[in-house]
Amino acid sequence: MISKNKTSIVFTGDIGFDRYMDRRWEDDNLLSGPILDFFHSADHTVANVEGALIDAVDDGSRGIFFHSMNPAATRVLKLAHADIWSIGNNHTMDAGREGVISTKNIAKEMGCRTVGAGLNEKEASEPVYLEEAGGIGMICVAYQTECIPATSTEPGIFRWDALDAIAERIAEIKSKCRWCIVISHGGEEFTSLPSPYTRDRYLKFLELGADVVVGHHPHVPENYELFDNGKAIFYSLGNFIFDTDYQRVHLYTDIGILLKLNFTEEKMDFDAIGIRIVRGDERIDITPLPGIFTNIPAKEYELLAPLGAKAFVEEERKKMIYLESERFTDAPEEVWNRYFFSEEPDGYFKDAHMDFSVILPLAEKAEDGEWKKERAGAGEELYSAAVVGSLL
């Protein structure tokens, strides 16, 4: 029985049951015993369901980035005791309006609630409320590009650039509840440190009144940040059940975090375990928490940001060599510069997401070596991604 004085919520990273994970929901051993124990130790589970639950036909418009899920995959959501589904992401609309309708109907049939997407903007922005620990309200938002926004009449996502609407929903939650959680699907993919733009966006959510931000979408684990006022940001939980060829090009896509937030009326704290996608067997087991999953306060972040940017540039190079090998394999720097200083990068948004005219100058500062002064303990892992990773 759930105590009204306290509660705990587990959050997953990205979940997608296609490619290598297709039909893996049929395997009784997909999730190891310790992982199931961690889920079952909590009162609630918020699962990041990254794709519509529908028998959809890929029309080819999304290329290799189309993701939907067989409704039979809900078997694993049941095993994880996932009673809340985060569906505000860049793949929920891959199957269009029918995908949203199907996903929400299946959730309702299973007695689960969804957050982050809906048949209109009011439904997409609707918070999920829990009565425990003085009351908890949560919303889910997603980044601008590739996430189709809900309107007054059309289905879609509650996007993170709708700041007025986000401010209203946070104020609504805080008028009713002790705690406000913002789940965010955003930030650049395959980078182990959030960009300054992403960090600023999440700090804004805290400024508006949220108590904690829980992030995913980068497909790799990132750091967290704790504040003196008790608030926190967990920038990315990485993958949970998600494995594709294009992801295998990148470092750390087989690693993720299961995060458990513990609430009373007085305080919030957390527990976490590391998970690994055991490739070949295609199952999920526990692993030590990655070094990057550590508290990186503002001063440490400023030291590490150039190295994080350099690592991100290297991961983007690997991605484009995989996607367009003829164009980019052994390409001279002028070819890369034409790409980086254009609007071509997937998800480009000027002065923000995937704008390499902002990222590259920051990456160049990594050569100064100031990052070696950091004390958070994350520099070695970022260095591996930035330098060793470039040699793979």
Secondary structure, 3 states (H helix, E strand, C coil): CCCCCEEEEEEEEEECCCHHHCCHHHCCCCECHHHHHHHHCCCEEEEEECCEECCCCCCCCCHHHCCEECHHHHHHHHHCCEEEEECCCCCHHHHHHHHHHHHHHHHHHCCCEEECEECCHHHHCCCEEECCCCCEEEEEEECCCCCCECCCCCCEECECCCHHHHHHHHHHHHHHCCEEEEEEECCCCCCCCCCHHHHHHHHHHHHCCCCEEEEECCCCECCEEECCCCCEEECCEEEEECCCHHHHCCCCCCEEEEEEEEEECCCEEEEEEEEEEECCCCEEEEECCCCCCCECCHHHHHHHHHHHHHHHHHHHHHHHHHHCHHHHCCCCHHHHHHHHCCCCCCCCCCCCCCCHHHHHHHHHHHHHCHHHHCCCCCHHHHHHHHHHHHHC
